[in-house]
Amino acid sequence: GNSVTQMEGPVTLSEEAFLTINCTYTATGYPSLFWYVQYPGEGLQLLLKATKADDKGSNKGFEATYRKETTSFHLEKGSVQVSDSAVYFCALSDPETGRRALTFGSGTRLQVQP
Amino acid sequence: EPEVTQTPSHQVTQMGQEVILRCVPISNHLYFYWYRQILGQKVEFLVSFYNNEISEKSEIFDDQFSVERPDGSNFTLKIRSTKLEDSAMYFCASSEFGVHTEAFFGQGTRLTVV
């Protein structure tokens, strides 16, 4: 079945540091890939997505590139802010095989210190 | 900006009681979902709903659970005979028709079974 593996957290960074959160996936079809963010006390918000190989999703300074050869979708940001502190979830759906539901990774907590 | 709304935000119930969690999806969306997140764990898919019927469900979604779209706007999750292990955050989500469309999540209902 489909699965998503994320790096363990928490990740603690100083403001303006470079961020990478690793995500790899296993899927039977040709999945769509997503990063969702959960701020404290809030629901899940879509951060970015990519739907085919070599696509780059980007939003709010965050980027992730769909790498089919390494089955990866790592999240990066060049300079994090305190306001980026949240839990980040990598997820996939596999709609071309009839599976629209999201399969989530375990989440990575990011703590950014001033 | 359109959003998914969930009520109540927090529900406390006695073990063995029935609860109904309510959601109003985004108005032009056609797919509806329920997910849950047990504290500290990953977000898990429960069920998806399209065209007035269940389109996918996970092994978690057993006979204890049911979903309904009682009118043109609401989407409900009913949990019968609640157990302590049903305590979790329950998220409703919706998405547009289309192969690679993303899901938009509500703020969640925290269910506590005592």
Chai-1 contact restraints between the chains, C-beta under 6 A:
chainA,res_idxA,chainB,res_idxB,connection_type,confidence,min_distance_angstrom,max_distance_angstrom,comment,restraint_id
A,S32,B,H100,contact,1.0,0.0,6.0,A-B,restraint_1
A,G43,B,F105,contact,1.0,0.0,6.0,A-B,restraint_2
A,G43,B,G106,contact,1.0,0.0,6.0,A-B,restraint_3
A,G43,B,Q107,contact,1.0,0.0,6.0,A-B,restraint_4
A,G43,B,G108,contact,1.0,0.0,6.0,A-B,restraint_5
A,L44,B,F105,contact,1.0,0.0,6.0,A-B,restraint_6
A,L46,B,E102,contact,1.0,0.0,6.0,A-B,restraint_7
A,K49,B,E102,contact,1.0,0.0,6.0,A-B,restraint_8
A,T51,B,H100,contact,1.0,0.0,6.0,A-B,restraint_9
A,P95,B,V99,contact,1.0,0.0,6.0,A-B,restraint_10
A,A101,B,F45,contact,1.0,0.0,6.0,A-B,restraint_11
A,A101,B,S48,contact,1.0,0.0,6.0,A-B,restraint_12
A,A101,B,E56,contact,1.0,0.0,6.0,A-B,restraint_13
A,F104,B,K42,contact,1.0,0.0,6.0,A-B,restraint_14
A,F104,B,V43,contact,1.0,0.0,6.0,A-B,restraint_15
A,S106,B,K42,contact,1.0,0.0,6.0,A-B,restraint_16
